Amino acid sequence: MEKRTTRSHYKRIGDKLVDKVAYKTENEALTLARFLNTRPEAIHKMVAYKCIKCGMWHIGGNGTILTNEEKEKIAKKLKNKTI
């Protein structure tokens, strides 16, 4: 599967496109993306990106498979707030 080179303002739900949640700051989006990456059911890494349509920040998957070691490292940093 190829990784996307562009990001979207929308997410697909069924056959409809819906606006993604927009965050005002990069830090806000990054913190949530990192939290999502620590969930046990997380498979693909979530990343924050600046939207070219609205100028705000969104979260989306980048296709990278998360390992348990990566999840633990992210969780430790979140706990210590050193990200």
Phi, psi and omega in degrees: 000132180280143174282145178289147176257347176233159181245157184245154173279345186245158168237153181265126173237107187065236179256015181247148172261130183236143177302137174283160175295135181253136178245142185287328184236154176297318182300317179299313180293318180297317180299315179293319179299316179295320176299314180300327179291343181270350181294141181302327182276356180292130179248312182255143182292135176261140181228157175262144178211151178275129184279131178283345180275312185250349179078002178259186184254139177234170177239138177205162178282150178247006177086353179283132178282131178274136174263162177298325179296318178295318179300317180295319179297315179295316180299319180296316179295319179297317180298319181274353180055045180249017180280000000 
